Amino acid sequence: MKKIFSILAAGVCSIAAMANTYTGTMTVILSNGEDEVKTTIENAQVVINNEGNNTFSISTSDLTVSDGEATVNLGSLVLNGVGGSSNATTSAAFHLGNITFSGAEGTPFDDCMGIVMARCTQDYAALDANISVDDDTDMTILFDNTGDAFQIKNSDFELWTASSGEAVNWHGFKSASGSLAQAASSTFGKSTDVRPGSKGKYSAIATSNSTFGIVANGTMTNGQLNAANMSAANTSNHSHMDKASTEKDKDGNPFYTPLLAQPDSVNVWIKFSQGTANKSYPYCTISAIVYDDTSTPGATYYQDPENKTYANVVARAKKSDIVVSGWNQYSIPFTPDAKTAANKSADAILVTASTNATPGKGSKGDQILLDDLQLVYEAAVTSVSYNGEALTFDEDNSYTMPGTYSSAPSLDAFTYTTKGASALPGVVCVESDEAYMVTVYAVSGDLKKGDLRNIIFPKDMTDTPQSLEDVLDLATDGETVTIDALYIAHGAAGTLYCTDGDDNWISVVADGDVFSSILNSSIVTNVKGVINNLKTNPTITLTDYKDCEGTGHLVEFETIDLVHHFQAKPCGVYKVSGYADANGNLRAYSGNNGTMGQALAINNVYLPGQAFVPGQFYNLVAAFTINEPWYEDNSAPRKISAEYYFQNYTILPLELNTVSTGIDVVDATAKVVSVRYYNMAGAQVDAQAQGSLIMVKTMSDGKVKVEKIIK
């Protein structure tokens, strides 16, 4: 995996701890499409600050990754001016565009683009980032310190106490209150009968019993049970929860489960059987009540079944028609309480499961088993409209507006609906060189889920300067483009050549005043013209331009190095494909020239031991040097490295990740006669050289074995 690390800079500085700093587990995944490095960073930090007006800053501690052989410090992700949304308890920030990493020398990675979604409450945060480091490498950053903060602890029933034999944070009649608690004979305990596909060892089981002909339902709760009346239907017999109570179970755990957000449903696995079949009362039951113990003064208590109308109820989830069956998973939705849910927050949840939906009914030996109970928090964008018109999105959740736009759309023009009782919706606009992109999103209450819709407003690119690289990559023949800046140099026979100072070149076609007014070796901006021959020898027919500083800015020849780019010189070759001709030379394959291609003087002088059979196609990897240029314009690639641009060999640099030698497997009995090493520029180096190298082994049977290695 060092091949991934070779493109990344090492050494970065840590961010300072500050307000709104969250500590948790961070996972960093680097992938180049074939290989993957996954690193888990414990006690990592994420800083999310609300700067006001729903604008956020986001940063991380150092992202240090390792493949077991090498360790690389990728730096700290730092974002400022990120749009988002907030309510009383939750904030969400969304960023799409350039990604900056702070390094040891303050130098960010070049051309990083990505999507970052950050979500937080006062104490908990989650971050998801998907970043394109370059054309070959993607980075995923995942951070989460929520744990089970939005779930009922031990809801998989894997932890059990030694003192009472009850599940941690769950209770039966052994820990009940009330005058008849000791007389209650139903049981609650551990079972090894687990739901299908479970990764755990245990489930929870409650069994009913009968005393003096009165059936005591088998019951379990995350609150506390109370037994105070001989009549099973009396509401003195109930489960309850009270935040104000200081009472704890034998293991020191309170009979109270706090909740940080409103769930949409509860998923649970249930198995039910009856000791004696009872057609009149055939159902077991489970209920979950979310209530508010803060906004209503004195409303810290709730019991199920109710003995009065409780004004602190937020929502209820209940299923009372579960028949006798083996393990089944049930998804039970929460329904807001129509009378009391307004202006309430979710502060606590009371769950109760019983062997019969009617207190005191059923029979002795009825059993209910529970496993893997989970609170589910939804987040979905269900509809988006712009200026009253509903938008239909593609499979990538994107919609491109027709036409072009010179300014960003007003966010007030968007209306949207979302799903999720505690989901936080929002809308942000991000500007790129090509478009304005509005993103409508929703973040789940437990910070685990995010859903978004992208609405793209293309810009009018006619007069918007682009980079030469983008023009060569994205333009079409006949398109009018404007290139932001170019170095200009007069070539032979009155030809103009342009470069962006990197590895991108283009020939300029111009005449008349436009041509004569361009100074040799000058910089021009806003170069406007028509693009042609992109797949062969790309040119721009010049129609307009602006001199830098008005008169043309002189540039040192070394800046654009014309000799380096335009004169023939030896060229390092790593891979060549083509057909052999009758003279034993390899003809490079060219799409424009057909399978005959243009002849290159490649033979066994360059590839010892390789015989070319006329008419046969070869796809060879080797490391050698060709000493003459190849000038066939029709087979020129659209854009290749400037090192080889005007020589136009139909040769390919060695692929980064895979090597297909095209050479038969070397006989195990053959011995290595000689070993040569070449760097990625094609120059031979000694065996002590470091970095990415080509290793060429000549075997005793005349065959050649080529490998790409990293030292």
Order of alpha helices (4+ residues) and beta strands (2+ residues): alpha-beta-beta-beta-beta-beta-beta-beta-beta-beta-beta-beta-beta-beta-beta-beta-beta-beta-beta-beta-beta-beta-beta-beta-beta-beta-beta-beta-beta-beta-beta-beta-beta-beta-alpha-beta-beta-beta-alpha-beta-beta-alpha-alpha-beta-beta-beta-beta-beta-beta-beta-beta-beta
